[in-house]
Amino acid sequence: MQQSRRNQTLRVMALRESPGLTQEIVDDKTKVMEVTENVPDHFKKLKHRFLGFKKDKYLQNLEHYQSLSESQEPKFMVIACADSRVCPSSILGFQPGEAFVVRNVANLVPPHENGPTETNAALEFAVNSLEVENILVVGHSCCGGIKALMSLQDEVNSSSFIKSWVVVGSPARIKTKAAASNLGFDQQCRHCEKESINRSLLNLLTYPWIEDRVIKGTLSIHGGYYDFIDCTFEKWSLDYKGSSSKTDEGYSIKNREFWT
């Protein structure tokens, strides 16, 4: 049995690596030892964390994890920033199977007319296939993506991938400049961090299959703001009954809460 498992592992390695390198490592046990011993310390830490997860969580809840291997029925779709300090599962305690998560720079949702991106591909799957009941857009304090957005010039002509992406949030930047022009740059960025969340919520409604579910009441959309400086979380929901004008006046905020 052990020999069979070892052979299966080697076959997986062969699929992931170039044939020449794989064969060289498999045939030379000394090199196998060298590869193992030369694993960087941070990967050794990951190994111990994984084995701890397997022992304390996976094996202790084996039936649950086996059911997840067959299907998933998350109630939440979460769009969060890629920032390493704001992992939504750590902050909000999501367990495997509870939230379908996509992370991008500045937790932006592009409007439907912008065309395909990884973010709206994930939205399409979460809403149409998984039929999630809630979409939560989570922003955060000290966001580098929002800082890049607020630093943009009026005419964006750059080869930078970051600038080409954050320009999606331009309406939030314009609104922030108009409302907070008397504030310093850092304060403007904080204002825009929240404004861009609301803009993303409005952009969600440009997708017909999202708008339809929101109007029917089978899908709710929410904003969240995590301040990791003082560890607080602000949550609110968008109230939308349908609007032919598609202006900001057709929406309102409800159920605002502060978790401190």
Steps between C-alpha positions, in 0.01 A plus 500: 500500500780741595683419177181571302455837666865584433458416131189718482687790657781464247250502214351826629850648523564394143195690381605816682866510405693469177564133417877538502518659844251255648684196374830639623368553852316167520803302387741673737409448868779733607336784310167417660665548840661826387170637372330414830776647717521820299134595542491868616395556863175669399394188313588288800264718703230451238555126516450495877192721470355269236566187704346673803194587292475141381525358853288753691237596243488277193518163673282621787230601250560241233135451409458875439806524279399191305162658430678814377694288252167419334337844496503850648208716611649826633259768616751779440695635207778723637699750294798615702834669446811297424679679787674246722365666815131454425426131445117483520498143633725601791310822574146365467562139594379339180544124502557286188180490297348817649629769264600517135781756506671704231774749584638776283680831533278744694201259507352659187201379300511619138169589333343249265580704189875482568510143379638179649742491792586238758278681750180494297571145386501405868182702552327319216587160645413594859163654410380286211646161591548503878201731556655682794262707709737783589777693327729683740758751373766556767731802496758597759717771650837600351414348160786532253265449206284793606810710553602419142149594385508833681845572353380461141511797269183589313639346181618145559745387234728246658636153442456428872264210564411649838398837356307333220308300760429761770362742241183289542453697821518842334138594585582451868814712462306780330231496769764501774684795345175694490390415854835506681712750309576686824653192664856374484599223261495223763152603614382514140627146452307383806187667365553332162557159661135505606369685195652241268317224687168673434597549136574129472158422649340716232714333234367163615153613396617558142504120461144403396509164676605670825248783474220252430577295811534810719158626388346157563657489846702182443832685511623778730808715451704646781801717568757450772794710620775350714722744689798292607658790690242480781339169392148616426259390230222701342227318312207631296255379236373655180126556474387476139151439365569565134577820314468586136720808539800318648602809694635514856159629613349158427687336785532536875701348783336288769600281796822688571688347792830567675680204654751618758 
